[in-house]
């Protein structure tokens, strides 16, 4: 279990993590999401003692990480897959780690086989691909057979087979009663892997709930509508909460209006509608809605959003 209480980290005048409290429970996969610069990596580094909190504390299995006599047996972490001696072989890298914690050579062989590194175990790490480096990082995290596993972007650089393997591994570890805490920028993968989500933005927790609850909490209705009169239809749908994006000629994505209301409005105004498809809210939709005010860097190139008054970037005629 991981327990953070009032955890903060400041670098000079910049606050990276701001008084966050959360608990990562055993027996489930907990995802950790947030925009770039939100404080994810800093939080993970504080959990394993690589950064000292400015205030607050974080416990792993009831103790600060540094107070465990054999921390590798308590918590395994993949935070930077490149943090290895590049001239060592994968086997020697793992063997050196094992020697510091009294872990047997048999366990080294087990994690090499588990992570699919058998054929390259005697090769120098400096020649590894990004994906192989990730597998070695995961092998290092699992070496002590820990009850808590922390993985930062574990599927980075992996091929589809590797991504599937990480998904199954995370769920198997949780099924064994371990605490599994992982971050990923791949929303589709997180949706299939995590049971619970913690979302951080600008250093503060903005959501902490089961993944199904986070998705269900986004109540905005979205509907795809095909019509020859997109602007006329949107003008007829009065209401400040109703917006639309023209995805392509004649295809609107309308937010904030139920399909029945759209159909009734089109009928009243004699506007031909030849597609009306409700869209299911995805984890990506929910995440974007949660973090829309917490993104540090924004692209200037966005789809034009049309209001119910029929305007688009100041053009409504």
C-alpha positions, 0 to 999 in steps of 0.5 A: 500500500502507498499512503501520501499525506499532505505531500508537497514539493517545491523547487525554489519558487515553483511548486511541483506537488501541492499538498496531495493526499491519496492511498493506492490500495493493494489488489487493484491496478491504480493508474496515475494520469496528468498533463506534462508538468503536472507532478506525476514524476515528482510524486513517484520519485518522492514515493521511492525516496529519490526526492525529499518532500518539502512537507508531508510524507509518503509511506510504502507498506507502512514505512518511508521507503528508506526505512525498509531494510531491504527496499527492493523486496518491498517496492519495485520501481521503473522510473527511468529505464535508461538508468543502467550501466550501458557496458554491462549485460542485462544479466550482470546488471540484474545480478549486481542489483540482486547481490545488494539485497541477498537475492538469489541468481535463480530469481535473476533467471526467473525475471529474465524469462518472465520479461522475455529477455532470455535471448539477449541476457548476455548482451550489453545494455547499451545496444538495447532497443527502447523496448528491450530497455523497458523490459529490463527496467520491469525485470529490475522492478520485479527482482525482489518479488515486491508487494508494491510495484510502481511503473512510470510509462511501462509500455513506452517503446514496446510493440503491440505484443509487449503492450499486451504483455504489460497489461496482463502482467499488471493485472496478474500482479494486482490479482496476487494482492500486490499494490500496482501503481502505474502511469501512461499517456496511452488512454486506451491502454489505461482504460483496459488496464486500470481499476482506479485512477488518480488524476493530478493537475498543476500539482494537485489531485483533481480526481481519485475514483474508480475508472468507471465512476470517472467516465460516468461523471462526465455528463456531457452528451455528444452526438454525431449529426449529418445534415446538409444544413449544419449551421442552420441546425446549430442556430436552432439549438438554443442554449449556452451549453450547446456547442458543435464542431464541424468534423467534415462537410455536413458532419457535426459533433454536437455537445450538450443536446440529447439526440431526441432534442436534436431530432425534434428541432430538425423536424420543426425547422424542416432540416434534413438529418440523415445520421444521428449517432450518440457517442459513448464517453471514453476515458480520453473524453473524461480525462480531457474534460478533467484536465482542460484547465490544467494543461501547461502547453496548448496547441493553437491548432484546434477544431473550430467550435461552433456555439448555438448562436452559429459562430465560429471564431467570430464568423457566424454568417 
